[in-house]
Amino acid sequence: MSEYLLWALTVAVVAMLLLMLRLLHDHRKLRQAYGLLEAQIQRNHDDLAGLCSAAVAVDRRLANADARLNSIAERVAERPRAALDTPAVAGAVERPAQGYEDVIAKIRRGVGVEDLVRDCGLTRDEAVLLTRLHGGRSRL
């Protein structure tokens, strides 16, 4: 019986050694995986810090742009209404009401570029272009 006990004890010791080797191997693999995860977490942390920094910079730029826009809006609101009634602005406002059909009809009747600029509120380039497109001879 003591041989049997010795043999069982030997098998148990060998089994425990094999189990210990297996546990050491698994422990080594777990440490490697832990190291990789730790590095990945650090990269994610660095990325998040960079994104937060960029978000703060964008927020500052938006605040500056908003302040400039408000300043411009205040200056426009403070301008006297008479400044908006200049002939250049008035001509630009009247042009859509008159319509290009009337201008084209005038061109076909032989009205010159200078008359179109003066009477219809067109720019010289617009008058020349419309005159060339719609068959009149421009007096440049």
Backbone torsions as a table, in degrees:
resi	resn	phi	psi	omega
1	MET	NA	-30.6	-179.0
2	SER	-70.3	-29.9	173.8
3	GLU	-65.0	-40.6	178.7
4	TYR	-64.4	-41.6	178.4
5	LEU	-66.0	-41.1	178.5
6	LEU	-65.1	-43.5	178.7
7	TRP	-63.9	-42.6	178.9
8	ALA	-65.1	-39.5	178.6
9	LEU	-67.0	-39.9	177.8
10	THR	-63.6	-45.6	178.8
11	VAL	-62.2	-40.3	179.8
12	ALA	-65.3	-41.3	179.4
13	VAL	-65.3	-44.6	179.2
14	VAL	-62.7	-43.4	179.4
15	ALA	-62.1	-40.9	179.4
16	MET	-67.0	-38.1	177.1
17	LEU	-64.4	-44.3	178.2
18	LEU	-61.9	-42.6	178.6
19	LEU	-63.8	-39.0	178.8
20	MET	-66.3	-40.3	176.8
21	LEU	-62.8	-41.9	177.9
22	ARG	-62.1	-42.6	179.0
23	LEU	-65.7	-38.6	177.0
24	LEU	-64.3	-41.2	177.6
25	HIS	-62.6	-46.9	178.7
26	ASP	-63.0	-37.9	178.9
27	HIS	-63.2	-42.7	178.9
28	ARG	-62.2	-43.7	178.4
29	LYS	-63.4	-40.6	179.1
30	LEU	-65.7	-38.3	178.0
31	ARG	-64.6	-39.9	177.7
32	GLN	-64.0	-45.5	178.8
33	ALA	-62.2	-39.7	178.6
34	TYR	-62.5	-42.7	178.4
35	GLY	-61.9	-43.0	178.3
36	LEU	-63.8	-43.0	179.1
37	LEU	-64.9	-38.6	178.8
38	GLU	-63.8	-42.4	178.2
39	ALA	-64.5	-40.8	179.5
40	GLN	-65.6	-40.6	177.6
41	ILE	-63.2	-39.9	178.8
42	GLN	-64.3	-42.5	177.7
43	ARG	-62.6	-42.8	178.0
44	ASN	-62.1	-40.3	178.2
45	HIS	-62.5	-44.6	178.8
46	ASP	-63.4	-42.3	178.2
47	ASP	-61.8	-43.1	-179.9
48	LEU	-64.8	-39.4	177.5
49	ALA	-64.2	-40.3	177.4
50	GLY	-64.7	-41.8	178.6
51	LEU	-64.6	-40.5	178.0
52	CYS	-63.3	-42.2	178.9
53	SER	-62.5	-43.4	178.0
54	ALA	-64.7	-39.0	179.4
55	ALA	-63.8	-38.9	178.0
56	VAL	-64.8	-42.6	179.4
57	ALA	-63.7	-43.3	178.4
58	VAL	-64.0	-39.9	178.3
59	ASP	-61.6	-41.9	177.5
60	ARG	-62.8	-44.3	179.7
61	ARG	-63.8	-40.0	177.7
62	LEU	-64.9	-40.0	178.2
63	ALA	-63.8	-41.4	177.2
64	ASN	-63.9	-44.5	179.0
65	ALA	-63.7	-39.4	178.4
66	ASP	-64.1	-42.1	178.4
67	ALA	-63.9	-43.0	178.1
68	ARG	-63.2	-42.3	179.7
69	LEU	-63.2	-42.3	177.3
70	ASN	-63.7	-38.9	178.4
71	SER	-63.1	-44.2	179.2
72	ILE	-64.9	-42.1	179.0
73	ALA	-62.6	-38.8	177.7
74	GLU	-65.7	-41.5	178.7
75	ARG	-64.8	-39.0	178.0
76	VAL	-66.3	-40.2	179.7
77	ALA	-67.4	-31.2	-179.5
78	GLU	-78.8	-17.9	-179.3
79	ARG	-63.1	139.9	177.8
80	PRO	-68.1	148.0	-179.1
81	ARG	-61.5	-31.4	-178.8
82	ALA	-61.8	-30.7	179.3
83	ALA	-65.9	-25.7	179.2
84	LEU	-83.4	-11.1	-178.6
85	ASP	-96.5	24.7	177.4
86	THR	-68.9	157.6	-177.8
87	PRO	-57.5	-37.4	-179.2
88	ALA	-63.7	-43.7	179.9
89	VAL	-71.1	-40.7	179.9
90	ALA	-62.4	-40.4	178.8
91	GLY	-64.6	-37.6	179.1
92	ALA	-67.3	-33.2	179.7
93	VAL	-74.9	-36.5	-176.8
94	GLU	-76.0	-26.1	-173.6
95	ARG	-55.9	-47.8	-179.7
96	PRO	-62.9	-31.3	-179.7
97	ALA	-69.0	-38.8	-178.6
98	GLN	-71.2	-41.0	177.9
99	GLY	83.8	151.6	-179.4
100	TYR	-75.5	-19.5	179.3
101	GLU	-61.0	-43.2	178.3
102	ASP	-64.1	-40.3	179.3
103	VAL	-63.2	-44.1	179.9
104	ILE	-63.3	-38.9	177.6
105	ALA	-62.9	-41.8	177.6
106	LYS	-63.0	-40.9	179.7
107	ILE	-61.4	-42.8	-179.3
108	ARG	-67.6	-23.6	176.0
109	ARG	-84.5	-5.5	175.4
110	GLY	100.4	13.8	178.2
111	VAL	-67.5	138.9	-176.1
112	GLY	-82.9	170.4	-177.7
113	VAL	-60.9	-47.0	-177.9
114	GLU	-62.1	-38.1	178.4
115	ASP	-66.9	-38.3	177.8
116	LEU	-63.6	-41.4	179.4
117	VAL	-62.9	-47.1	-176.6
118	ARG	-70.8	-45.3	-172.2
119	ASP	-86.6	-31.2	-172.5
120	CYS	-106.1	-5.9	178.3
121	GLY	75.6	20.6	177.6
122	LEU	-84.1	156.7	169.5
123	THR	-77.6	162.3	-179.2
124	ARG	-60.4	-41.1	-179.9
125	ASP	-62.7	-42.0	178.1
126	GLU	-62.5	-43.4	-178.8
127	ALA	-63.5	-42.7	178.9
128	VAL	-63.4	-46.0	-179.3
129	LEU	-61.5	-48.4	-179.6
130	LEU	-63.5	-37.2	178.5
131	THR	-64.7	-42.1	179.1
132	ARG	-68.9	-37.0	-178.7
133	LEU	-72.2	-31.7	-170.3
134	HIS	-113.8	28.4	162.1
135	GLY	88.2	-5.5	178.2
136	GLY	-84.7	163.9	175.1
137	ARG	-96.5	122.9	-178.6
138	SER	-78.8	139.6	174.4
139	ARG	-98.6	87.9	-174.4
140	LEU	-80.0	NA	NA
